[in-house]
Amino acid sequence: MRRGPARSQQSFALEPTLEEKRAMGGAALSYLIGFLENLPEAPASDHDGALDLARLFRQPAPAEGTRDFDEVLRLIGEAASKGFETAGPGYLAYIPGGGLFSAAVADFLATGVNRFVNVWHAAPVFAQIEATVIRWLCDLFGYPEAAGGILTSGGSMANFSAIVTARRALLPENFLRGTLYVSGQTHASVAKSAVLAGFPPGNVRAVPTTPELRIDVAALRDMVKRDRDEGRTPFCLVGNAGTTNTGAVDPLDELGSVARDEGLWFHVDGAYGAFFQLTERGRSLFRGIDAADSITLDPHKGMFLPYGTGCLLVRDRSRLREAHQVGADYLQDLAPEDEIPNFSDYSPELSRDFRGLRVWLPVKLHGLGAFRAALNEKLDLATFLYEGLQDVPDLEVPWEPELSVVAFRIRSQRGSKGDERTRRLLELINESKRVFLSSTLIDGRFTIRACIVSHRTHRDRVEEALQIIREAAARSV
Ligand SMILES: Cc1ncc(COP(=O)(O)O)c(C=O)c1O
């Protein structure tokens, strides 16, 4: 039997032998298990010598490979030890997710069998798995049978497809008068999406917020009216199911009414918060979300999956298809959509990874109850941290968390040295290497935020965070 080109003595063949595959897979698995076991002790961030190490990786591609897989694995492990420990329990910066082991197993299987899922006929049952995942998520938000969606690489791409869909559904070919309404707290990916979709940046209108950092509905109504009077064409309203800065939830019910009255597409960006819909507290905060025309979710945040898993749900999936479907002669052999969708007709992508298994396998193995319990735990931890921070002298904690972000800063008058001291406080907290937090600007003031989402963050680490913040606050003044 022909086995391909003669094998080099020094390299693995492109198709390794059975024994080599077993050894390589076994070594990778035992590295990963060791990595995960060590996470509670690993520094929450580590940049010592990171650039020196990075420089070692600036090498030309080797003509001959190496058979020393253990050495390559050692290098990968060293590389993984530098930077933010995004998988660990102390990572409370930006929006964490953690990364479930069961999802890593799903990815290993999915990339190993390497099926093409974006047209159903190429892998009917895998495409169905992805369609089932979309249906589960539609059910979570009370979406009707006509709803549908896509798994994207993340929330930014989901917001992009949502805006393109809204534009296509409501505006003429020449759409440059179309205006979108966001809050000053809306994630930058929405404005970026609008610009990528062809709108001038000024068409993205920032509506003022209330002291709780939620969209001011009266100001929104005024702004829409004024824009219409001045010849603009309001077409899209974006509400937040949890802002990035503080986790604020816009009054979705009221926004839905404005959208209905004004004929706007109502998109909800739930990239950070929407999975709290699994909890009773989340469901009550998100009342009215089922009336949204589209919802962005990020399973790589609220479902603790690895980076690269976002989702867009659209109430009427035919709208999503109208905005994304473009035929091609060389695809003529493929079966048309049937009871399973051709996802490529609903998305900007043709070839892509099989993201559905990364969502399906963890739900299958752990059950939705495990996700619900973990998300309830995060809400409790945020309340615990908020209450604990109230007692730290010199700190102000202006916003009671609606979800799982707690924002705080040094108490000070505007224009005093408060920002500098809060920046110093953040440095001191992060120097602990037990937790890693990030900052933002709110009302132009430097503000630290702790975002508790990872499935690996529990009460012990949040108690430790509180103690670290308390000690750092005492040192920073
Ligand atoms: C509210 C919100 N929307 C959108 C995004 C963008 O998501 P991604 O980073 O997955 O592209 C984020 C990311 O943090 C977010 O918090």
PDBQT file of the ligand as one rigid body, heavy atoms in Angstrom, charges set to zero:
ROOT
HETATM    1  C1  LIG A 501     -21.459  43.917  25.922  1.00  0.00    +0.000 C 
HETATM    2  C2  LIG A 501     -20.439  43.388  24.959  1.00  0.00    +0.000 A 
HETATM    3  N1  LIG A 501     -20.729  43.377  23.636  1.00  0.00    +0.000 NA
HETATM    4  C3  LIG A 501     -19.862  42.910  22.716  1.00  0.00    +0.000 A 
HETATM    5  C4  LIG A 501     -18.630  42.415  23.099  1.00  0.00    +0.000 A 
HETATM    6  C5  LIG A 501     -17.678  41.913  22.045  1.00  0.00    +0.000 C 
HETATM    7  O1  LIG A 501     -17.595  40.535  22.163  1.00  0.00    +0.000 OA
HETATM    8  P1  LIG A 501     -16.328  39.706  21.597  1.00  0.00    +0.000 P 
HETATM    9  O2  LIG A 501     -15.166  40.155  22.427  1.00  0.00    +0.000 OA
HETATM   10  O3  LIG A 501     -16.731  38.301  21.845  1.00  0.00    +0.000 OA
HETATM   11  O4  LIG A 501     -16.175  40.040  20.160  1.00  0.00    +0.000 OA
HETATM   12  C6  LIG A 501     -18.286  42.407  24.450  1.00  0.00    +0.000 A 
HETATM   13  C7  LIG A 501     -16.971  41.922  24.884  1.00  0.00    +0.000 C 
HETATM   14  O5  LIG A 501     -16.579  42.016  26.017  1.00  0.00    +0.000 OA
HETATM   15  C8  LIG A 501     -19.217  42.897  25.415  1.00  0.00    +0.000 A 
HETATM   16  O6  LIG A 501     -18.922  42.920  26.719  1.00  0.00    +0.000 OA
ENDROOT
TORSDOF 0
